[in-house]
Amino acid sequence: MDFEDKEPVDKSPAPSPFEPDSEADDAAQNREQDYNPYQEYNYERAHGKVWYDEKGHQLPPPRPIPNNLAVASLFVSLASIALCCCNPLLSVAASIMAIALAVCSRFFNNPERRFYGRAVAAIVISSVVLVMVIGSILVTYALVPYLRENYPEFREYYDSIYRSLQQQLEQLPGEGTSSFNGI
């Protein structure tokens, strides 16, 4: 047997995937040394833009343009919650309007073309209201007639409620039963 023909075997241990790399440690130490939490915020370093007046003095960064459409969409979506109890059809219209305003807020008066938090909140609120109102309409006009036809207990309960509403309406001064046609 000739041992000279074989390649030398490396007896050093294999690098562990759990041990940090020394180069990464050096880079992390350099970043920690450069970081100073008490230094003043440098807008130029963060964003690369600085504004100067005619005398050469540095101006503060411009305030972001308020997005009034996002605010309006949030208010309309909150109004759709209140309308949910009073008039479901107006609630659906207000929810659709709030979603449209939120989508428009992304494109008008918004150079970054992103959704603001108020617009996202309006979309979420309006979507929840739409699901609730459309679900309640489906239950009212699809499930109640089915239950009334197929279950006599429900029919008796429903008819008792209907009769009590008619009696209360007859006791009101004025129109009487002429304005109450039932469901």
Buried (B, 14 or more C-beta within 10 A) or exposed (E): EEEEEEEEEEEEEEEEEEEEEEEEEEEEEEEEEEEEEEEEEEBEEEEEEEEEEEEEEEEEBEEEEEBEBBBBBBBBBBBBBEBBEEEBEBBBBBBBBBBBBBBBBBEEEBEEEEBBEBBBBBBEBBBBBBEBBEEEEEEEEEEEEEBBEEEEEBEEEBEEEEEEEBEEBEEEEEEEEEEBEEE
